[in-house]
Amino acid sequence: MPTGLVALLDDVAAIAKVAAASVDDIGVAASRAGTKSAGVVIDDAAVTPTYVTGFDPSRELPMIWKITKGSFRNKLVFLLPAAVLLGQFATFLIPIILIFGGFFLCYEAAEKVLEWCHVDESTKHDQPAIIEGPGREDEMVSGAIRTDLILSGEIMAIALSELTDQVWWQQAIILALIGIVITIAVYGAVALIVKMDDIGLHLAREHEGIVASFGRGLILFMPKLLVSISVIGTLAMAWVGGGLLVHNIAAVGWHGPEHLIDVISHPLVGLFPASAKLMVGGIAFALLSGILGVVVGAGIAPLVHKFMSHGETQ
């Protein structure tokens, strides 16, 4: 009897250890995969506020909530099952999907850079027209959810590329966690950004002294914050898009871009002590990947505009 009880306890302890290891693996993998998606997440947070611009302030939060629910649906209902199936039965397609995703991000980044430089005004992002009407809110929400579907697809694909060593249920849990956390973080931040000027206006009107000054400062700070988010989002898209192209083109057999970055960065990294080489190498790769991303995107942009203008004339 004691022997049987001890054996049973040993089995329970072994199962507990396996479960704990699985939880640790899931946490580490989720962290790694989520970090890889950072550039797309920043872009998502930068793009979404434009969809609620021009509406009555009382409708901003309800619109963001509708977009948030649509984002959950995109990630958990549509993309999650597709990603798990892809991860189990067609992993060879992941690098190809990420290459196309890299091209998309490079194009988006280059479009904004060209707009800033006034190189090609046809790249300029259209701002939502302020046209009143009962259907405009639904139209803007639908547009935001469609944009979220594209960006969420990028997030899921990037995360999935880090999870190929996980079993299907671990992939599902990790992707679901990433989808939930990123959606809450992005749209929580968007809600705060959108309402920050209203908070500042309330403080400036209803209070005096330091609190009122803080409110006025908040109002003045908001345009600068939005510009900063846009710039950071563009840089992140260029870095992530270029990195996706370099890594995944190498994964399908062509190491040219990866080799070129190594050749350029190696002399620079060699100037630093051994303790700093890893950090400097990472910074150099990110910088060179971003430059590559903008160059590739600038080459794609005229083709995309030509295709779009051709489609509009049909």
N, C-alpha and C positions, 0 to 999 in steps of 0.2 A: 504493500500500500504506500509507504513513504517513497519507495522508488518510483512508483507510478505518478505520485503527486509531484515529486521533484522533476521528473521528465516533462510532465505537463507544464509546470512553471517555466522550465527551460524553453519549451516550445513557444509559450506565450511571450517570453522575453525576446526570443529570436524574431518572432513576428513583429513585436513592438520596435525592435531595432530596424527591421526592414522598412516598416512604415515611417519611422523617423527619418531614415535615409532618403526615402522617397519624398517626404516633405521638404527636406533640405535641398534635394536635387531640383524640385519644382521651384523653390524660392530662388536658388541661384540661377536657374535657367530663365525664370521670369524676369529677374533683374537684368541679366545679360541681353535678353531679347528686347526688353523695354528700352534699354539704353540705346540699342541700335536704331530704334524707331524715333529717337528724339527729334531729328530734323523735320520729319513729317508732322510730328505732334505740334511743334512750334508753328509750322506753316498753317496747320488747322486752326490754331488759336489766333493767328494773325488774320486769316481770311474771314472767319465767321462774323465778327462785328460789322462788316460791311453789309451784311444781309438785313440787319435791323436798323440801319441808318435811315433817318427820315420819317420814322414812325412816331406816333404818340408815345411818350415815355411809359405810360401805363401798359402798353402792349409789348414792350421790349422783353421783359422777363417771361411772359406767356409764350412769346415766339421762341425764345431760347429753350424753353422747356419742350416745346414741340420738336425743335431740332434735336435736342438731347435724346428724346424718345426715338426719333428716327435713326439717330446714330447707334443707339443700343440695338435696334432692329437690324441695321446694316451689319453690325459686327457679330451679333450672337445668333441671329436667325439665318442670314444669308451667307456671310463670309466664313464663320466658324466651321460649319459642316463641310463646306467646300475645301477649306484649308486642311482639315483633318484627313479627308479623303485623298487630297493631293499629297500630304505628308506620308501616307501609308502606301499608295499605289502608283504615284507618278512623281517621285522626288526628282527625277531627271528634268522635269519641267520647271522646277523652282528657279534655277539660274536664268533660264530664258525669260520667265515672268519678271524676275528682278531686273534684267537688262532693259526690258520695255519700261518698267517702272523707273529705272534710272534715266532713260531718255525723257520721260514725262517730267520728272523733277528738274532735270537740266534745262529743259525747255521753259518751264515755269520760272526758274531762277534767272535765266538769260533774258526772258521777256521783261522782267522787272528791271534788270540792269540796263538793258537797252532803253527802256522808258526813262530811267534816271538820267542817262547820258544823252537823251534826245537824239539817239542814232536813228531810230525808226519809230515814228509816232503811231504807226499801225499796231505796235505792240502794246499800246496803252490799255490798261485794264478799264473796262467800262464800269462806271459806278452805277449802282441801282438808281433808276430814275425815280424822283419823288412824285409819284402819280397817285392821287387818292382814289380809293375804290374798294369795294368789299372783297374783291378777289385778289388784291395785291398782296395781302399778308400771306395767303395760301401759296401764291406764286413764289414769293421770296423764301418761304419755309421749304417748299419743294426744291427750289434751286440749291439751298444750303444743304439739304439732305442728299441731293445728287452729288454735290461736291464732296460731302463727307464720305459717300460710298467709295469714291475714287481714292481719297486719302486713307480711309480705313483699309481698303484693299492693299495699299502700299504698306501700312503698318503691319497687317497680318502676314503679308508675304515676307517682309523683313524679319519679323519675329519667328516665322516658321523656319526660315533658313538657319536659325540658331538652335532649332529643336529637333533636327533630324535624328539625333541619337536617343530621343525619348520614345516610349511606347505611345500608342494612339490616345489612351485615356489621359496620360500626362500631358501630351500636346494639347488635348482639348481643355484640360483644367488651366494650363498656363496661358493659352490664347484667350480663354474666357476671362481670366484674371486681368490680363493686359488690356483687353477690350473694355472691361468695366472700369478699371482704375484710370485709364487714359481718358475715357469719355467723361467721367466725373471731374477729373482734373482740368481737362480742356474747357468744358462748358461751364464749370464753376468759375474758372478764370475769366472766361468770356463774359459771364453775368456780372462779375465784379468790375471788369473793365468798362462795360457798357453803362453801368450805373454809377461809376465813380464820379463823373461830372455832376450827376444829380445829387450825390452825397455832398460834394463840395458846395454846390449851390445852396443846399439846405443848411449847412453849417454857416455859410457866409450870411444868410438871411436871418436865421433864428438865433444866432449867438453873437457875442462880441469878443473883442480882445484877441487873444492868441488863437482861440477856436475859430473865429471868423477869418482870421488871417490864414490859418491852415486850410480852411475851405476855399478861399480865393486862390491859394497856391495850388490846391488840388485841381481846380478848374484850369489854371494856366498850364499845369503839368501834363494834363491828359493828351493834348495834341502831340507833345513830344514823346510821350509813352507809346502812342499808336505808331508814330514814325519809327521809333526804336524797335518795336515788335516787328514791323514790316521789314526793316533792315536785317534784324537777326534771323527772321524766318527765311529771307532770301539767301543769306549766307549759309544757313543750315541746309536749305534745299540743294544749293550748289555742292556743298560738301558731301551730303548723303547721296545725291544723284551721281556725282563723279565717282564716289567710292563704290557704289553699286555697280557701275559700269566696269571699273578696274577689276574688282574682285570676281565678278560673275563672267566677264569675258575671259578671264584667266581660267575660271572653272570649266568653261566649255572648250578650252584648248588654245586660246590665243593669249600669250603672256606679254605682248608688245607694250601696252599701256603700263602694266605693272612694272615691267623692266625699265621703262623710260623714267618712271617716278623714282625707282630705286637708284638709277644712275644719277639723276639730278640731286636727290636728297642725301646720298651717301657722303659726298665731300663735306656738306654742311654739318651732318651729324658727327663726322670725324673731328670737327673743331671743338667739341664739347667733351668734358670728362665722362668716364664710363657711367657714373651715377646718374647723369642727365641724358644719356643717349636714348633711352627708351622714350622719355617724355618728348625730347626734341624730334625724334623720329616720328612719333605720333602727330605732333604739330605740323611737321613738314609734309607728312602724307595728307593730312586734312587740307592744308593750304593748297598743295598741288592738285589734289582731287577736286577742290572747289574751282580752281582755275580751269582745269580740264572740263568740269561740268559746265561752266559758263561758255567756254569755247564751243563745246559740242552743242549746247542749247542754242547759241547764236547761229550755228549752222542749220539747225532744225527749224528755227522760227520762220524764216522766209518761206520755207516749203509748207509749213502749217498754215500760214496766212494766205498763201496762194491757193491752197486746197479749200480753205474756208471761204474765201472770196469767190472761188469758182462754184462752190456749193450754193452760195447766196444768189448767184446769177441764174441758177437753173430754174 
